[in-house]
Amino acid sequence: MLGRMRSALLRLLRVPPEPAVPVNARVIRVFRAAPAFYRYRLVLWGLGQLGALAGLIGGLVFITTVIHEAESSWIAAGLRLAEVGAWAAFVVQGAFSLAVVHLDFEMRWYILSDRSLRIREGVLSVREKTMTFANIQQISIRQNPLQRLLGIADVEVRNAGGGGGAAGAQGGGAPIRETAHVAYFRGVDNAEEIRAAVLDRIRQHRDAGLGDPDEPLPLPADDASAPLAAARELLDEVRLLGRALRERRAG
């Protein structure tokens, strides 16, 4: 029964079962949000429902007062109908939003391929981001007090051009001014492992260490620096090729 309801809701929301891996890419690892992240989202959902319930009760107290003072039976009947409708709407939205919280946890994917990382999150609004390892500039771990209590954290990944202005809500909330240059592994209980895995893939692609993982990687001043960086990499490759040819001839 629950499985059929889940499938029907996914079809209704048009959520694909899993993210598509880039063409010709090989999946290295798949990470998922921790079970504690689901409990974290349930706490946030419960607080939101308590706020809505408080507002609903306040409105219904007002309606009840108006009903007692109403001189017309038609007005009283209309207000009672509105009261019933308000309670029904609260119950329906509560059940629907709870189902969305559960699906949001289940349908959250963090994929590392041999070329890039891909993150898919969201149910009502599906968001997918792909970042190539060659462009990633900074990896950091974020954790608020409640996340610390639950033993989870968010891994923030920024690529070239990300700058410092974009920000995302911690703990899986709706993104705030989040751009295409920033991606999050939200609600994971193995943040250090994820950061190490991403750093390892970056090192393999750059043939050089990134320094201390705890220090933010240097960000370019703007996107215009990307072509210059690519030109420098090409020049380095040409120099290495020339050196190899000279050594071969000398041998």
C-alpha positions in Angstrom: 0.0 0.0 0.0 2.7 2.5 1.0 4.8 1.5 -2.0 1.9 2.2 -4.4 1.3 5.6 -2.7 4.9 6.4 -3.0 5.0 5.5 -6.7 1.8 7.5 -7.3 3.2 10.6 -5.6 6.5 10.3 -7.5 4.5 10.2 -10.8 2.4 13.1 -9.7 5.5 15.2 -8.9 7.3 14.0 -12.0 10.4 13.0 -10.0 12.8 10.6 -11.9 13.8 7.6 -9.9 17.5 8.4 -9.9 19.8 11.0 -11.5 21.4 10.2 -14.9 25.2 9.8 -14.9 27.0 11.8 -17.6 27.6 10.0 -20.8 30.7 7.7 -20.9 31.2 8.4 -17.2 31.9 5.6 -14.7 30.3 5.7 -11.2 32.9 5.5 -8.5 30.9 6.0 -5.4 27.3 6.8 -4.4 26.7 8.6 -1.1 23.3 9.1 0.6 22.0 11.3 3.4 22.3 9.8 6.9 19.1 8.5 8.7 19.7 11.2 11.3 19.2 13.8 8.5 15.6 12.4 8.1 15.1 12.9 11.9 16.5 16.4 11.5 14.0 17.2 8.8 11.2 15.8 10.8 12.1 18.1 13.7 12.0 21.1 11.3 8.7 19.9 9.8 7.2 19.5 13.3 8.2 23.0 14.3 6.6 24.3 11.1 3.4 22.4 11.8 3.3 23.7 15.4 3.6 27.3 14.0 0.8 26.6 11.6 -1.3 25.0 14.2 -0.9 28.0 16.6 -2.0 30.3 13.8 -5.0 28.1 13.0 -6.1 28.0 16.6 -5.8 31.7 16.9 -7.9 32.2 13.8 -10.5 29.7 14.9 -10.8 31.4 18.3 -11.5 34.6 16.4 -14.1 32.9 14.2 -15.8 31.4 17.3 -16.1 34.8 18.9 -17.6 36.2 15.7 -20.1 33.3 15.5 -21.4 34.0 19.0 -21.8 37.6 18.2 -23.3 37.1 14.7 -26.9 38.1 14.4 -27.5 36.1 11.2 -27.6 32.3 11.2 -26.3 32.3 7.6 -23.1 34.1 8.7 -22.7 31.7 11.6 -23.1 28.7 9.3 -20.6 30.1 6.8 -18.0 30.7 9.5 -18.5 27.1 10.9 -18.0 25.8 7.4 -14.8 27.9 7.1 -13.7 26.4 10.4 -14.2 22.8 9.2 -12.4 23.7 5.9 -9.5 25.1 7.8 -9.0 22.0 9.9 -9.4 19.7 6.8 -6.8 21.8 4.9 -4.4 21.6 7.9 -4.7 17.8 8.0 -4.3 17.4 4.3 -1.3 19.7 4.0 0.3 18.0 7.1 0.0 14.6 5.5 1.3 15.8 2.1 4.2 17.8 3.5 5.2 14.8 5.7 5.2 12.5 2.6 7.4 15.1 0.8 9.9 15.2 3.7 10.2 11.4 3.5 10.5 11.4 -0.3 13.0 14.2 -0.2 15.2 12.0 2.0 14.8 8.9 -0.1 15.4 10.7 -3.5 18.5 12.5 -2.5 21.6 11.4 -4.4 25.3 12.3 -4.2 27.3 10.6 -7.0 31.0 10.6 -7.7 32.0 9.5 -11.2 35.4 9.2 -12.6 35.0 12.7 -14.2 32.7 14.7 -12.0 30.3 14.8 -9.0 26.6 15.0 -9.5 24.1 16.0 -6.8 20.3 15.6 -7.1 18.0 16.9 -4.4 14.4 18.1 -4.0 11.0 16.7 -4.8 8.6 19.6 -5.4 11.5 21.3 -7.2 14.1 18.9 -8.4 17.6 20.3 -8.5 20.6 18.6 -10.2 24.1 19.9 -10.3 27.2 18.5 -12.0 30.7 19.7 -11.2 33.9 18.5 -13.0 36.8 17.8 -10.7 39.0 20.1 -12.7 37.0 23.2 -11.8 36.5 22.6 -8.1 38.3 25.2 -6.0 37.1 24.8 -2.4 35.7 22.1 -0.2 34.4 22.8 3.4 32.3 21.2 6.1 29.4 23.1 7.7 27.6 22.0 10.8 25.1 23.9 13.0 24.4 23.0 16.7 21.5 20.7 16.0 23.4 18.9 13.3 26.3 18.5 15.7 24.0 16.9 18.2 22.7 14.5 15.6 26.2 13.7 14.2 25.6 15.0 10.7 27.0 17.8 8.6 26.9 19.5 5.1 29.8 19.3 2.7 30.0 22.4 0.6 31.8 22.3 -2.8 32.6 25.4 -4.8 34.0 25.6 -8.3 35.7 28.3 -10.3 33.7 31.6 -10.2 31.8 30.6 -7.1 33.2 33.5 -5.1 32.1 34.1 -1.5 28.7 35.7 -2.0 26.6 32.7 -2.6 25.1 31.0 0.4 22.9 28.0 1.0 20.7 27.1 3.9 22.3 24.6 6.2 20.8 21.3 7.1 18.8 20.8 3.9 16.6 23.8 4.0 15.7 25.7 0.8 18.7 27.2 -0.8 19.3 30.9 -0.3 21.0 32.6 -3.1 22.6 29.3 -4.1 24.3 29.5 -7.5 25.4 26.9 -10.0 28.9 27.3 -8.6 28.0 25.8 -5.2 26.8 22.3 -4.4 26.0 20.6 -1.1 26.2 17.0 0.2 23.5 17.7 2.9 22.9 15.8 6.0 25.7 13.2 5.8 27.4 11.4 8.7 30.6 10.8 6.8 31.6 14.3 5.8 35.3 13.8 6.2 35.2 10.6 4.1 33.3 12.5 1.3 35.7 15.4 1.4 38.7 13.0 1.2 37.1 11.1 -1.8 36.5 14.4 -3.7 40.0 15.6 -2.9 41.4 12.3 -4.2 39.6 12.6 -7.5 40.8 16.2 -7.8 44.4 15.2 -7.2 44.1 12.5 -9.9 42.9 15.1 -12.4 45.4 17.8 -11.6 48.5 15.6 -11.0 49.3 17.8 -8.0 48.3 18.1 -4.3 45.8 20.7 -3.2 47.6 21.6 0.0 46.0 21.4 3.4 42.4 20.2 3.0 41.3 22.4 5.9 42.4 25.5 4.1 40.1 26.9 1.4 41.5 26.4 -2.1 42.4 29.7 -3.9 39.5 31.1 -5.9 40.1 33.0 -9.1 39.2 36.6 -9.1 36.5 36.0 -11.7 35.5 33.7 -14.5 37.7 35.5 -17.0 40.7 33.8 -15.4 39.6 30.4 -16.5 40.9 30.7 -20.1 44.3 31.9 -18.7 44.5 28.9 -16.4 43.7 26.5 -19.2 46.4 28.2 -21.4 48.9 27.7 -18.6 48.0 24.1 -18.2 48.4 23.5 -22.0 51.8 25.3 -21.9 52.9 23.0 -19.1 51.8 19.9 -21.0 53.7 21.1 -24.1 56.8 21.7 -22.0 56.6 18.2 -20.4 56.1 16.6 -23.9 59.1 18.5 -25.2 61.3 17.4 -22.3 60.2 13.8 -22.8 61.1 13.9 -26.5 64.5 15.3 -25.7 65.2 12.7 -23.1 64.1 10.0 -25.5 66.5 11.3 -28.2 69.3 11.6 -25.7 68.8 8.0 -24.6 
